[in-house]
C-alpha cells in the first residue's frame, strides 16, 4: 500500500512543519508519522531554539504527537532532512518500516545504517528541502552545529 | 575527573527516578545527566504510561531537562538500564563522552555499538537495578515490549 501513496504529498506535510519552525526562528526540520494508508498520526518540527529543548527534532516531535502505537512496522516516518543518530535510533528501536527523507545532501544522517538494518529509506532529493536547509546552515552555523552535536 | 567520582552515588539519582516512575505506575527506568565535576544537570524517568508519551525514556527525559548545552563530550549520562537504540543514538549524536549503566542483563541495548564509537561505558551490574527491572518485566510484559518496540 505504501508504494501507491503520493510520497511528495506526504513530504509536503513535513515541509510545512519545517517552514513553520523557520517562521518561529527555529531550525527548519519537520517530520510527520503516517499510517500505511496515508492517514496522519502525528506531525511536528524542531524546537531547540523556540523552547530551549534539544530533544525536540522533527522526527521525535512527530513520534511523540502520534502517542502510543502498538506497532510501527507498517508506519511511515517522513522528514525533511535525513535523520540524525538520535532519530535513526528512534526509527530502529521502534521498527518503523519506512522512512521518506526530503534530502540527504546537507546531512546524511544514519540512512545507510537504517537500510542495513532493514528499514526502507526513500530519498526524495527535494530541491526545496536542500535549499531550505543549506540557506539555514549558511546563516545560522552555530545553532545548526549545536543541533547535531558538533563543537 | 570522572574517574574520581562516586559512580554509585550518581547511579542512585537514576535509581531514585526509576522508583518514582514505578510508584506512578510507569516503567521503572531512570536517567540523569551530570557535568564532569559531578554536578547534576538534569534527571528524569520513563513516562510512557503516565503521559501516554512513547518518546520519554529515562535518558531522553534527563537530556531534555538539562536544556541546551554547548558540548556533551565531558558529560556523564547515567541510566538504570542499558540504553535502547533511541537513547544510544542520542548519546552518539551529541557525543556524550561517558555513560554509566545500572545493568545490561535485562536489556543489552546499544552499549557495544557505543563502545565501538568511542563512548566510555561503565556497567555497574547493580543487583538492585537488575531485580527492579526483571520484576517489572515479569509483571508487565506487554508494556515492556511496547516500550522497546517488540510486537
Interface residues (C-beta under 8 A of the other chain):
Chain A: X48 X52 X53 X54 X55 X60 X63 X64 X67 X68 X69 X70 X71 X72 X73 X84 X85 X86 X87 X88 X89 X90 X92 X93 X94 X95 X110 X146 X148 X149 X151
Chain B: X48 X52 X53 X54 X55 X60 X63 X64 X67 X68 X69 X70 X71 X72 X73 X84 X85 X86 X87 X88 X89 X90 X92 X93 X94 X95 X110 X146 X148 X149 X151
